[in-house]
Amino acid sequence: MPLTAMPLFWKPYQSDATQFINDLKAKKPTLEAEQRTGRGLLWDRPQDAEAAAAFKAGRVAQSAYVYFGTKAK
């Protein structure tokens, strides 16, 4: 008599969140492009080298223990 084991990994598992995202992408194929456009508007800004250099030059080094030597007035 052959053993008929239950195939546990017969179908690849997908969580509810993964199924939701896949369904959303299937319903709206332009979603990823719109997200990339929005990211470009809000986050991907050109860097100003002069401002970064001035910020770095004006930085004051922090002491090893910040609470030592400070007196409350």
N, C-alpha and C positions, 0 to 999 in steps of 0.2 A: 504494500500500500504506500503510494508516494505521499510525502509530507506536503501539505498545502499551507504554507505559512502566509500569514496576512502581509501583503506588501505595504509596509509602513510608509515608505517614501515613494509610493507609486506616482503620486502627483506632487509636483513641487509646491511647497507651502507658500502662501502669500498672506501677509497680515491684512487686516481691514484697512489700515492706513495706506498700504501699498496698492490695494485694489482701488481705493478712492482716488489716489493720485493718477493711476493708470486710466481710470474711467474719465477723470477730468481732462487729461491730456488727449484722450480719444475724442471727447466731445468738442474740445477747443484746441486744435492743432497749433494755433499761433501763441499759445500761452507762454511757452519758454522764450520766444522772441520778445514778447511784451515784457516779461520779467527782466530780461537782459537790458532792454531799453530803459526801464525804470531804474535799474541799478546804475546805468550810465548817467542818468540825470541826477541821482542823489548821492552816489558814493564815489564813482570813478572821476575824480577831479584832477586836473593837471597840477603838478607840484611846483611851487615857487622855490627855486634853489636859494635865492638871496634871503628870503624870509626864513627858510629853514636854517641857514647859516647864522643869521642874526639871532634866532631863538637859541641855537646851540651855544653861541658865544656869550649870551647873556645869562646862561644857566649858572646858578650858585650851587656849589657842592653841598650835599646834605651831610651833617655830622654823623658820626657812627651811632650815637645814641641821642635821638632827637629830644628827649625830655630832660637830659642833663644840662644844667646851666641856664635853663630858662626860669625866670622869676616872674611870678604873677604880680602884677601891679594893681 
